[in-house]
Amino acid sequence: MIHIKNFINKMSIMESKQSKDVVLPMTDARGLRDDISRLLTDLHEMTKEEAVKKNEEIIKINIAGGSFK
C-alpha cells in the first residue's frame, strides 16, 4: 500500500504546482500496479466469500416416527 500512498502524495504535489504531467519511475509504477492488483484480488475474494455466505441456508429437518405397533 506504500506505493498507492506515494502516488497520492505525488499527485497532490503535482496538482499544487498545476503540472499537467506525472512521471513515475518504472519501479514505482510496478509497485503501484502490484498494490492495485493486490487490492482488487482481496476485494474479489471478499465479495466471493460474502456471496457464498448469502447463499448458505440452514435447513432443519425434523423426522417424527410416530408410534410403531
N, C-alpha and C positions, 0 to 999 in steps of 0.2 A: 504493500500500500504506500510505501515511501515514494515510489515513482509517481503515483497519482497526486500525492501532496506536492511533490516538486513541480509537477506540471501545472497544478492550480496556482501555485506561487509564481511560477514563471509567467503564466497568463495574466495574473494581477499586475505584475511589473510591466509587462508589455502594454497592457491597457492603459496604465497610468502614463506611460510615455507616448501613448497614442500611436503605437507602431502597428503596421499592417501585416507584418510577417513574424512568425515564430519559427525559430530554427532549433531543432533538437539534435544533439549528437546521437549517433547510432546506438550507443549503449543505453542512453536514456530512453530512446524510442522503443528498444527491445524490452526494457524493464517495464515501461508503460503498457506495452502490448501484453506482457506476461501478467501484470496485475489486473488488467481489464479482463483477460481470459479467465483468470482465477475467480474473479468476482462473478462473471457470467456462469461459470461452471457451478459455483456454490449456489447461485440463485436457481439454476436449473434443478439441482439436487433437492433444494428446499421445496420448490414448487411440486416436484415429483413426489416427495415424501408427504406433503400436505394432501395431494390428490389421492394417494393411497389411503391415508387416514380417513378422508371423507368417504371413500368407497367401502370402508370396513363397516360391516353391520354386525350387530350382536343378535344372534338368533337363538332364542331359548326354546327348547322343545321339552314338553312335559308329557310323559307317557304314563297313562293310568291303565293298570292291568285289570281293573275291575275285580270281581270276585270269581274265582275258579271253583267249580264244584265237581 
